Amino acid sequence: MLCTFSAADLAVGWWYRAASSLARQDTEAAASGIWIPLAAQGSEYGFQPGQFYLLVSSAVIKTDQSQFSGAHSDIRHPEVVRPVVDASR
């Protein structure tokens, strides 16, 4: 499983966290993932099956697209596609 995280993603970074807190849902499972930076295009990740990878993406996913969601939809970057292709092998 792959998941990107960006400080500029307000939809996940603020709104989802607030809603999860109100619903009393556990968010601690994310702490058990393997944190790695989103690499430059052409990099190989060497993902292993059955792992949860948290891709630190603040350097790439950063264009503020709305006051409500921030950079939540700023995913049209080769650096974002590359780990998906790498994981599918």
C-alpha positions as CSV (number, residue, x, y, z in Angstrom):
1,M,0.0,0.0,0.0
2,L,1.3,3.5,-0.9
3,C,0.1,6.8,0.5
4,T,1.4,10.3,-0.1
5,F,1.6,12.9,2.6
6,S,2.0,16.6,2.1
7,A,2.0,19.5,4.6
8,A,0.0,21.5,2.0
9,D,-2.8,18.9,1.7
10,L,-5.5,20.5,3.9
11,A,-8.2,17.9,3.0
12,V,-6.2,15.1,4.6
13,G,-3.9,17.1,6.9
14,W,-6.7,19.0,8.6
15,W,-10.2,18.2,7.6
16,Y,-9.9,14.4,7.6
17,R,-8.1,14.4,10.9
18,A,-10.8,16.6,12.4
19,A,-13.6,14.4,11.1
20,S,-11.8,11.2,12.3
21,S,-11.4,12.8,15.8
22,L,-15.1,13.6,15.9
23,A,-15.9,10.0,14.9
24,R,-13.4,8.7,17.4
25,Q,-11.6,6.7,14.8
26,D,-8.1,5.4,15.5
27,T,-5.4,7.1,13.3
28,E,-2.5,5.3,15.0
29,A,-2.2,2.6,12.3
30,A,-0.4,5.1,10.0
31,A,2.4,5.3,12.5
32,S,3.3,1.6,11.6
33,G,4.1,2.4,8.0
34,I,7.6,2.9,6.4
35,W,8.2,6.6,5.9
36,I,10.3,7.4,2.9
37,P,10.7,10.6,0.8
38,L,9.0,10.8,-2.6
39,A,12.0,10.3,-4.9
40,A,13.0,12.0,-8.1
41,Q,11.7,10.6,-11.4
42,G,13.7,7.6,-12.5
43,S,14.4,6.4,-9.0
44,E,13.7,2.8,-8.0
45,Y,12.0,2.3,-4.6
46,G,12.5,-1.4,-4.1
47,F,9.0,-1.8,-2.5
48,Q,8.3,-5.1,-0.8
49,P,4.9,-6.9,-0.9
50,G,2.7,-6.6,2.2
51,Q,4.3,-3.3,3.4
52,F,2.6,0.1,4.0
53,Y,4.7,2.9,2.6
54,L,4.1,6.5,3.5
55,L,5.6,8.8,0.9
56,V,6.6,12.2,2.2
57,S,5.6,14.5,-0.6
58,S,5.7,18.1,0.6
59,A,8.5,19.0,-1.8
60,V,6.3,18.0,-4.8
61,I,2.6,18.2,-3.8
62,K,2.5,21.8,-2.8
63,T,0.5,24.0,-5.2
64,D,-2.4,25.5,-3.3
65,Q,-5.5,24.8,-5.4
66,S,-8.2,26.0,-3.0
67,Q,-8.8,27.4,0.4
68,F,-10.6,24.3,1.4
69,S,-8.4,21.5,0.1
70,G,-5.0,23.2,-0.3
71,A,-2.8,21.0,-2.5
72,H,-4.9,17.8,-2.1
73,S,-5.4,17.5,-5.9
74,D,-1.9,18.6,-6.9
75,I,-0.9,15.1,-8.0
76,R,-0.1,15.5,-11.6
77,H,3.6,15.1,-11.3
78,P,5.9,12.4,-12.6
79,E,7.3,11.9,-9.1
80,V,3.8,10.9,-7.9
81,V,3.2,8.4,-10.7
82,R,6.7,6.7,-10.4
83,P,6.1,4.9,-7.1
84,V,2.8,3.5,-8.4
85,V,4.5,2.1,-11.5
86,D,7.4,0.8,-9.4
87,A,5.0,-0.9,-6.9
88,S,3.0,-2.5,-9.7
89,R,6.0,-4.6,-10.8
